[in-house]
Amino acid sequence: QVQLVESGGGLVQPGGSLRLSCVASEIGFTNYGIAWFRQAPGKEREGVACISRGGGLTEYADSVKSRFTVSRDNAKNTAYLQMNSLEHEDTAVYYCAAKKFAHFGPTASRWCKIPRHNDLWGQGTQVTVSQ
């Protein structure tokens, strides 16, 4: 069973950058697509970005396109979310999630946006964008 641990959150000023990491504790990491979700107080958890098992395919929410980049290093069992040009609205708890044997496509990618379609979750890391 793959376990996920996020890190890299913190307090950053608007316009700043952070890189989140998601480390998988067991082998089998390459069997999983990785998604990043976030949840702000009083709001539903929303999909931010996702990446295929091999790392060649990615998808992003419209709100973060051109600012966030998802990547993974399968040799290190680690996925990343590079966040640039951060805005107040990006403040949230960020979670990584894993979908076993994940696929991409018009309907196959729903795990990227819908939390219940993922199999594993990390504990979350807080990102606060503030002066």
Rosetta silent file (secondary structure, phi, psi, omega in degrees, C-alpha in Angstrom):
SEQUENCE: QVQLVESGGGLVQPGGSLRLSCVASEIGFTNYGIAWFRQAPGKEREGVACISRGGGLTEYADSVKSRFTVSRDNAKNTAYLQMNSLEHEDTAVYYCAAKKFAHFGPTASRWCKIPRHNDLWGQGTQVTVSQ
SCORE:     score description
SCORE:     0.000 S_00000001
   1 L     0.000  125.742  179.286    0.000    0.000    0.000 S_00000001
   2 L   -81.680  130.146  174.781    1.445    3.355   -1.065 S_00000001
   3 L  -109.202  145.043 -175.958    1.331    6.066    1.576 S_00000001
   4 E  -116.723  136.756  177.801    1.620    9.748    0.658 S_00000001
   5 E  -132.328  120.114  178.625    3.272   12.547    2.621 S_00000001
   6 E   -92.238  154.870  172.738    3.130   16.189    1.491 S_00000001
   7 E  -156.404  169.512  174.751    5.547   18.928    2.460 S_00000001
   8 L   105.177   -4.608  177.785    6.619   22.379    1.341 S_00000001
   9 L   -70.831  172.802  179.033    3.674   24.492    2.394 S_00000001
  10 E   163.314 -166.805  179.053    4.038   27.755    4.256 S_00000001
  11 E   -99.873  129.637 -179.198    3.402   31.487    4.283 S_00000001
  12 E  -141.404  149.338  178.334    4.282   33.422    1.146 S_00000001
  13 L   -77.941  155.167  174.479    3.583   36.928   -0.107 S_00000001
  14 L   -54.227  137.766 -176.691    1.402   37.517   -3.174 S_00000001
  15 L    90.423  -10.194 -177.938    3.474   37.017   -6.283 S_00000001
  16 L   -83.428 -175.449 -176.087    5.769   34.563   -4.537 S_00000001
  17 L  -132.950  152.511  171.966    6.472   30.898   -5.186 S_00000001
  18 E  -144.161  152.751  171.807    6.364   27.606   -3.349 S_00000001
  19 E  -123.158  120.218  176.494    7.134   24.033   -4.333 S_00000001
  20 E   -92.614  146.453  176.114    5.128   21.268   -2.755 S_00000001
  21 E  -121.691  149.424  177.335    6.402   17.704   -2.609 S_00000001
  22 E  -134.091  109.472 -177.524    4.489   14.464   -2.282 S_00000001
  23 E  -102.616  130.836  176.066    6.578   11.452   -1.299 S_00000001
  24 E   -94.472  133.489 -170.143    5.264    7.924   -1.635 S_00000001
  25 L   -86.272  -16.809 -175.986    6.513    5.608    1.068 S_00000001
  26 L  -125.387  163.841  175.748    6.275    2.268   -0.687 S_00000001
  27 L   -70.023  165.003 -175.171    7.164    0.865   -4.093 S_00000001
  28 L   103.429    3.475 -177.232    4.430    0.767   -6.691 S_00000001
  29 H   -56.837  -37.268 -176.620    4.491    4.539   -7.195 S_00000001
  30 H   -72.792   -6.388  174.547    4.573    4.177  -10.973 S_00000001
  31 H   -82.291   -6.713 -171.357    1.229    2.391  -10.887 S_00000001
  32 E  -117.645  132.522  161.812   -0.438    5.606   -9.742 S_00000001
  33 E   -75.269  149.693 -178.368   -1.433    8.831  -11.381 S_00000001
  34 E  -116.853  132.709  176.850   -0.940   11.736   -8.970 S_00000001
  35 E  -122.431  148.231  172.420   -3.377   14.585   -8.462 S_00000001
  36 E  -110.636  129.941  175.837   -3.119   17.732   -6.393 S_00000001
  37 E  -120.877  163.441  173.035   -6.252   19.067   -4.716 S_00000001
  38 E  -142.774  153.950  179.236   -6.810   22.026   -2.457 S_00000001
  39 E  -140.924  117.326  176.328   -9.445   23.006    0.033 S_00000001
  40 L   -92.265  157.259 -179.700  -10.010   26.496    1.348 S_00000001
  41 L   -55.076  129.960  177.910  -12.072   27.150    4.491 S_00000001
  42 L    77.721    4.453 -177.892  -15.765   26.788    3.781 S_00000001
  43 L  -120.695  161.201  176.383  -15.191   25.495    0.254 S_00000001
  44 L   -75.655  156.376  175.737  -15.231   22.123   -1.409 S_00000001
  45 L   -70.495  132.132 -176.726  -12.042   20.316   -2.253 S_00000001
  46 E  -124.750  146.119  176.736  -11.064   21.115   -5.817 S_00000001
  47 E   -74.306  136.185 -178.089   -8.682   19.542   -8.279 S_00000001
  48 E  -108.176  -48.596 -176.980   -5.690   21.696   -9.149 S_00000001
  49 E  -161.186  158.097  175.994   -3.435   19.542  -11.329 S_00000001
  50 E  -150.706  158.911 -176.362   -2.699   15.941  -12.164 S_00000001
  51 E  -140.895  143.819 -177.929    0.000   13.925  -13.865 S_00000001
  52 L   -71.565  170.151 -176.802    0.058   10.540  -15.530 S_00000001
  53 L   -59.461  -39.026 -179.966    1.933    7.523  -14.241 S_00000001
  54 L   -89.036  -10.869  178.290    4.849    8.091  -16.575 S_00000001
  55 L    92.440   -1.289 -175.274    4.769   11.862  -16.241 S_00000001
  56 L   -83.990  -15.194 -178.457    4.065   12.597  -19.887 S_00000001
  57 L  -122.888  138.554  178.898    0.501   13.870  -19.503 S_00000001
  58 E  -139.145  156.218  172.054   -0.761   16.647  -17.281 S_00000001
  59 E  -139.846  151.010 -177.666   -3.967   18.572  -16.706 S_00000001
  60 E  -135.273  149.522  168.521   -4.616   21.806  -14.821 S_00000001
  61 L   -69.498  147.979 -178.643   -7.550   23.712  -13.438 S_00000001
  62 L   -57.360  -33.354 -175.071   -8.165   26.920  -15.380 S_00000001
  63 L   -68.327  -16.748 -176.222   -7.459   28.980  -12.260 S_00000001
  64 L  -120.597   -4.008  179.327   -3.840   27.794  -12.063 S_00000001
  65 L   -55.341  140.434 -179.647   -2.857   27.274  -15.704 S_00000001
  66 L    74.892   -8.917  177.317    0.400   29.041  -16.597 S_00000001
  67 L  -109.570  -34.060 -176.769    1.175   29.558  -12.883 S_00000001
  68 E  -109.430  148.568  175.932    1.424   26.001  -11.511 S_00000001
  69 E  -135.377  125.907  176.752    3.440   23.072  -12.848 S_00000001
  70 E   -99.762  140.228  178.781    3.015   19.457  -11.795 S_00000001
  71 E  -150.339  172.445  177.500    5.873   17.001  -12.230 S_00000001
  72 E  -151.918  151.590  174.919    7.131   13.731  -10.835 S_00000001
  73 E  -124.151   98.837 -174.686   10.395   11.876  -10.359 S_00000001
  74 H   -67.721  -24.799  176.666    9.579    8.192  -10.333 S_00000001
  75 H   -67.630  -24.780 -179.795   13.121    7.270   -9.298 S_00000001
  76 H  -106.677    4.688 -178.779   12.527    9.221   -6.083 S_00000001
  77 L    53.883   40.559 -173.087    8.865    8.205   -5.630 S_00000001
  78 E  -134.484  138.598  171.211    8.055   11.907   -5.493 S_00000001
  79 E  -115.244  154.838 -175.980    5.615   14.263   -7.178 S_00000001
  80 E  -131.348  153.682  169.069    5.877   18.041   -7.133 S_00000001
  81 E  -131.896  105.234  175.939    3.651   21.058   -7.534 S_00000001
  82 E   -85.892  122.863 -175.896    5.568   24.197   -8.428 S_00000001
  83 E  -118.921  116.818  179.314    3.403   27.226   -7.679 S_00000001
  84 L  -115.695  164.759  178.075    4.398   30.629   -9.046 S_00000001
  85 L    48.464   49.574 -175.615    2.703   34.036   -9.017 S_00000001
  86 L   -66.531  145.487 -177.970    0.706   33.019   -5.976 S_00000001
  87 L  -122.212  160.964  178.005   -2.478   34.913   -5.191 S_00000001
  88 H   -51.988  -37.626 -175.857   -4.563   35.330   -2.054 S_00000001
  89 H   -68.414  -10.413  177.800   -7.117   32.991   -3.638 S_00000001
  90 H   -84.400   -6.158  178.848   -4.551   30.172   -3.646 S_00000001
  91 L   -62.306  124.486 -176.510   -4.652   29.998    0.153 S_00000001
  92 E  -178.937  170.184  165.243   -5.790   26.495    1.097 S_00000001
  93 E   -87.617  128.085 -177.875   -4.719   23.134    2.414 S_00000001
  94 E  -103.675  133.154 -178.600   -3.109   21.274   -0.460 S_00000001
  95 E  -122.086  142.377  165.663   -3.406   17.512   -0.749 S_00000001
  96 E  -101.069  148.211 -179.023   -1.810   15.017   -3.046 S_00000001
  97 E  -136.252  158.035 -177.884   -3.855   12.034   -4.099 S_00000001
  98 E  -131.036  134.973  178.090   -3.120    8.881   -6.046 S_00000001
  99 E  -117.575  118.611 -177.616   -5.247    6.977   -8.518 S_00000001
 100 E   -70.163  135.852  179.784   -4.142    3.425   -9.298 S_00000001
 101 L    53.393   41.953 -177.097   -3.759    2.633  -12.986 S_00000001
 102 L   -64.474  143.911  175.696   -4.926    6.151  -13.809 S_00000001
 103 L  -121.687  163.366  175.341   -5.834    7.044  -17.366 S_00000001
 104 L  -115.655  152.391  178.419   -6.267   10.328  -19.205 S_00000001
 105 L   152.388  172.335 -175.410   -9.061   11.268  -21.566 S_00000001
 106 L   -53.125  -38.384  176.790  -12.364   13.170  -21.750 S_00000001
 107 L  -111.246  -25.487 -176.411  -14.008   10.945  -19.146 S_00000001
 108 H   -68.206  -22.125 -175.885  -11.052    8.919  -17.890 S_00000001
 109 H   -87.593   12.404 -175.617   -9.456   11.984  -16.274 S_00000001
 110 H   -62.270  -22.210  177.815  -12.279   12.600  -13.817 S_00000001
 111 H   -63.415  -21.647  178.452   -9.962   11.487  -11.005 S_00000001
 112 H   -69.075  -25.078 -172.995   -8.087   14.732  -11.616 S_00000001
 113 L  -116.817  -22.020 -173.461  -11.124   16.773  -10.546 S_00000001
 114 L  -112.609  113.720 -174.670  -13.283   14.550   -8.354 S_00000001
 115 H   -54.405  -41.219 -172.210  -11.825   13.563   -4.976 S_00000001
 116 H   -68.482  -11.392  179.507  -13.766   10.327   -4.533 S_00000001
 117 H   -86.512    2.261  176.971  -12.196    8.859   -7.672 S_00000001
 118 L  -100.128  154.325 -172.931   -8.776    8.742   -6.022 S_00000001
 119 L   -98.041  -30.574 -174.964   -7.513    5.807   -3.995 S_00000001
 120 E  -134.941  152.044 -179.667   -4.968    7.323   -1.617 S_00000001
 121 E  -138.446  147.360  168.648   -4.519   10.670    0.122 S_00000001
 122 L   -87.206 -179.268 -175.238   -1.844   12.529    1.972 S_00000001
 123 L   -86.305  -13.683  179.006   -2.455   14.489    5.153 S_00000001
 124 L    95.330  153.378  175.825   -2.276   17.907    3.484 S_00000001
 125 E  -138.616  135.432 -174.853   -0.002   20.915    3.770 S_00000001
 126 E   -81.144  131.517  171.756   -1.133   24.495    4.441 S_00000001
 127 E  -119.316  123.211  179.218   -0.376   27.208    1.912 S_00000001
 128 E  -123.452  123.234  178.767   -1.119   30.769    2.989 S_00000001
 129 E  -108.332  112.601 -174.671   -0.681   33.693    0.627 S_00000001
 130 L  -159.902  153.209  173.938   -0.682   36.941    2.548 S_00000001
 131 L   -70.837    0.000    0.000    1.166   40.203    3.056 S_00000001
